[in-house]
Amino acid sequence: TLRKPISQSSMADWASKNLNMHTQGIFRRRISISNMLSWNGGSIKKPMLITSNRTIKKEACEMFKLVQSYMGDRQTRMDRNHVALVTVTKCWSMQGLRDELYIQLIRQTTDNTCYQSLAWGWELMAISLAFFSPSPKFQSYLEGYIYRHLDSDENIAQRIKELVDLKNKKITKSRKKRKQNTEDEGLPVSTYAKYCYRKLQKVAITGGKKGLRKPTVEEIMHARNAILTPSLFGSSLEEIMLRQQDMYPGNKLPWVQTQLSQQVLALGGEQTEGIFRIPGDIDEVNALKLQVDQWRIPSSLSDPNIPASLLKLWYRELEEPVIPQQFYKECISNYENPDAAVAVVQLLPELNRLVLCYLIHFLQIFAQPSNVGRTKMDVNNLAMVMAPNCLRCQSDDPRVIFENTRKEMSFLRMLIVHLDTSFIKGLV
């Protein structure tokens, strides 16, 4: 559900306090906020946002050129993937540049008379959100901007026409015209906006790309493709099943769930000390995630902690948890009652029930005494590491979260001990 973010007047107030007001002409007149936040074909001499950091001041001006290059408004020898890579890597490495990039993209996608340039600007925003979030103080501003474009396609086409007509009246024959059109040379802006809105909500909670390895071209391309082809991570169970319909039409369970689970077992995970508790190398987990999103499981895997970490991430990032939100209260009310806990499972939608039963069946393998002796992960430990990936507390109150965490863990423990999952054997 989309919540309405801050109003336009609040956004104007935010801009007046945070924008680094630019000047122009020999008299150095201050540029108005509306001009500061409208498409600019030239370069900038200082950052868009107020900063005292010298490195940020220098890098911000260079980054503006990269943004223009990606959008096709400035010539460059680099292809667009590498322009995006350089831009994203700068911001990924230097936190102070992130808000600056987003405000530059807001500027270059406002009153832009070239639809292709506009689409590429939104595309770069979508790619960037795959790697890092804006700062908490800037998030509401960016959210407000994106929100205004969720159903804006007709308004944008009309606005481009008005601006082009206005410019054509003013332009002299001797000056070169910038390529202008209202044709659909990319996805509708609303498509990018809806994707960016959902991505912003997620990245603000989960954070961006983790690990020590810098972003790669493959990750840039993957982030771009995700705009039209939803990832197997962060989508709903229904979307994932719909995506795999062509490749695995007979499967009743998500391919990603069964494949990663089988990989953990194939690599001896049930005999590995600290499995699910000890995280796999984050860069290797990221690399495997890219492969899995292309329906591939590499044969070079050797550490069961890698697929185990990615499997936990898959459950955690589902758009709606395996146990949907409307069943949450019932779960934590029956955390000590085995029969009632099992009864909740039978009430779940069919797909959720199958996915949960597969997970419980998988965990029951690890809960066997012969395996616990090696993994040091008994039923309590398994419930502790997996409960947050299946149930999500909606409260912001730390006391409620703390109390519910114990109940969530106990509920999952009840299922591991008491739920009959024998029917899952052989199901894919």
ChimeraX attribute file (.defattr): number of C-alpha atoms within 10 A of each C-alpha:
attribute: neighborCount
match mode: 1-to-1
recipient: residues
	/A:1	4
	/A:2	9
	/A:3	7
	/A:4	10
	/A:5	18
	/A:6	15
	/A:7	14
	/A:8	13
	/A:9	9
	/A:10	14
	/A:11	16
	/A:12	13
	/A:13	11
	/A:14	15
	/A:15	19
	/A:16	13
	/A:17	11
	/A:18	13
	/A:19	18
	/A:20	16
	/A:21	18
	/A:22	18
	/A:23	14
	/A:24	9
	/A:25	8
	/A:26	6
	/A:27	7
	/A:28	9
	/A:29	10
	/A:30	13
	/A:31	14
	/A:32	12
	/A:33	15
	/A:34	11
	/A:35	14
	/A:36	20
	/A:37	21
	/A:38	16
	/A:39	19
	/A:40	19
	/A:41	13
	/A:42	11
	/A:43	12
	/A:44	15
	/A:45	14
	/A:46	19
	/A:47	25
	/A:48	24
	/A:49	20
	/A:50	14
	/A:51	17
	/A:52	8
	/A:53	9
	/A:54	9
	/A:55	12
	/A:56	19
	/A:57	20
	/A:58	13
	/A:59	17
	/A:60	26
	/A:61	17
	/A:62	17
	/A:63	24
	/A:64	25
	/A:65	21
	/A:66	23
	/A:67	23
	/A:68	25
	/A:69	20
	/A:70	25
	/A:71	25
	/A:72	17
	/A:73	20
	/A:74	14
	/A:75	12
	/A:76	14
	/A:77	8
	/A:78	12
	/A:79	10
	/A:80	17
	/A:81	17
	/A:82	16
	/A:83	23
	/A:84	22
	/A:85	20
	/A:86	17
	/A:87	23
	/A:88	27
	/A:89	16
	/A:90	20
	/A:91	21
	/A:92	21
	/A:93	13
	/A:94	13
	/A:95	15
	/A:96	19
	/A:97	24
	/A:98	24
	/A:99	22
	/A:100	27
	/A:101	26
	/A:102	21
	/A:103	22
	/A:104	26
	/A:105	24
	/A:106	19
	/A:107	20
	/A:108	25
	/A:109	25
	/A:110	19
	/A:111	18
	/A:112	23
	/A:113	24
	/A:114	21
	/A:115	24
	/A:116	21
	/A:117	23
	/A:118	23
	/A:119	22
	/A:120	24
	/A:121	27
	/A:122	26
	/A:123	24
	/A:124	25
	/A:125	22
	/A:126	23
	/A:127	25
	/A:128	28
	/A:129	27
	/A:130	23
	/A:131	20
	/A:132	22
	/A:133	26
	/A:134	27
	/A:135	13
	/A:136	10
	/A:137	10
	/A:138	17
	/A:139	18
	/A:140	18
	/A:141	23
	/A:142	21
	/A:143	21
	/A:144	18
	/A:145	21
	/A:146	22
	/A:147	21
	/A:148	15
	/A:149	18
	/A:150	18
	/A:151	15
	/A:152	14
	/A:153	14
	/A:154	11
	/A:155	11
	/A:156	21
	/A:157	16
	/A:158	12
	/A:159	17
	/A:160	19
	/A:161	16
	/A:162	14
	/A:163	14
	/A:164	18
	/A:165	11
	/A:166	11
	/A:167	13
	/A:168	12
	/A:169	8
	/A:170	9
	/A:171	11
	/A:172	10
	/A:173	8
	/A:174	6
	/A:175	7
	/A:176	8
	/A:177	11
	/A:178	10
	/A:179	11
	/A:180	16
	/A:181	15
	/A:182	16
	/A:183	10
	/A:184	12
	/A:185	14
	/A:186	14
	/A:187	16
	/A:188	19
	/A:189	25
	/A:190	20
	/A:191	17
	/A:192	24
	/A:193	24
	/A:194	19
	/A:195	20
	/A:196	26
	/A:197	21
	/A:198	16
	/A:199	19
	/A:200	23
	/A:201	15
	/A:202	18
	/A:203	17
	/A:204	16
	/A:205	9
	/A:206	13
	/A:207	15
	/A:208	17
	/A:209	19
	/A:210	15
	/A:211	13
	/A:212	9
	/A:213	11
	/A:214	15
	/A:215	19
	/A:216	15
	/A:217	14
	/A:218	13
	/A:219	19
	/A:220	21
	/A:221	14
	/A:222	18
	/A:223	23
	/A:224	19
	/A:225	13
	/A:226	17
	/A:227	19
	/A:228	12
	/A:229	11
	/A:230	17
	/A:231	21
	/A:232	27
	/A:233	21
	/A:234	19
	/A:235	15
	/A:236	18
	/A:237	21
	/A:238	11
	/A:239	14
	/A:240	20
	/A:241	19
	/A:242	13
	/A:243	17
	/A:244	18
	/A:245	13
	/A:246	9
	/A:247	10
	/A:248	15
	/A:249	11
	/A:250	10
	/A:251	13
	/A:252	15
	/A:253	20
	/A:254	21
	/A:255	19
	/A:256	21
	/A:257	19
	/A:258	17
	/A:259	17
	/A:260	22
	/A:261	21
	/A:262	16
	/A:263	21
	/A:264	24
	/A:265	18
	/A:266	12
	/A:267	16
	/A:268	15
	/A:269	24
	/A:270	24
	/A:271	18
	/A:272	22
	/A:273	17
	/A:274	18
	/A:275	24
	/A:276	25
	/A:277	18
	/A:278	13
	/A:279	17
	/A:280	18
	/A:281	13
	/A:282	17
	/A:283	16
	/A:284	17
	/A:285	22
	/A:286	18
	/A:287	13
	/A:288	19
	/A:289	23
	/A:290	19
	/A:291	13
	/A:292	20
	/A:293	16
	/A:294	12
	/A:295	15
	/A:296	13
	/A:297	18
	/A:298	9
	/A:299	7
	/A:300	6
	/A:301	15
	/A:302	13
	/A:303	17
	/A:304	24
	/A:305	25
	/A:306	27
	/A:307	29
	/A:308	25
	/A:309	21
	/A:310	26
	/A:311	25
	/A:312	19
	/A:313	16
	/A:314	20
	/A:315	22
	/A:316	22
	/A:317	18
	/A:318	18
	/A:319	17
	/A:320	17
	/A:321	19
	/A:322	24
	/A:323	21
	/A:324	15
	/A:325	14
	/A:326	9
	/A:327	14
	/A:328	18
	/A:329	11
	/A:330	13
	/A:331	24
	/A:332	22
	/A:333	15
	/A:334	20
	/A:335	21
	/A:336	15
	/A:337	14
	/A:338	16
	/A:339	13
	/A:340	16
	/A:341	23
	/A:342	18
	/A:343	14
	/A:344	16
	/A:345	20
	/A:346	12
	/A:347	11
	/A:348	17
	/A:349	12
	/A:350	12
	/A:351	16
	/A:352	20
	/A:353	17
	/A:354	22
	/A:355	21
	/A:356	19
	/A:357	21
	/A:358	23
	/A:359	21
	/A:360	23
	/A:361	21
	/A:362	20
	/A:363	20
	/A:364	18
	/A:365	15
	/A:366	24
	/A:367	23
	/A:368	14
	/A:369	14
	/A:370	12
	/A:371	18
	/A:372	19
	/A:373	14
	/A:374	16
	/A:375	20
	/A:376	19
	/A:377	25
	/A:378	16
	/A:379	20
	/A:380	15
	/A:381	16
	/A:382	23
	/A:383	23
	/A:384	20
	/A:385	14
	/A:386	22
	/A:387	20
	/A:388	18
	/A:389	19
	/A:390	21
	/A:391	26
	/A:392	20
	/A:393	17
	/A:394	10
	/A:395	10
	/A:396	8
	/A:397	9
	/A:398	9
	/A:399	10
	/A:400	12
	/A:401	15
	/A:402	11
	/A:403	11
	/A:404	20
	/A:405	19
	/A:406	15
	/A:407	19
	/A:408	26
	/A:409	23
	/A:410	22
	/A:411	25
	/A:412	27
	/A:413	25
	/A:414	23
	/A:415	24
	/A:416	25
	/A:417	14
	/A:418	15
	/A:419	20
	/A:420	13
	/A:421	18
	/A:422	10
	/A:423	11
	/A:424	16
	/A:425	10
	/A:426	6
	/A:427	11
	/A:428	15
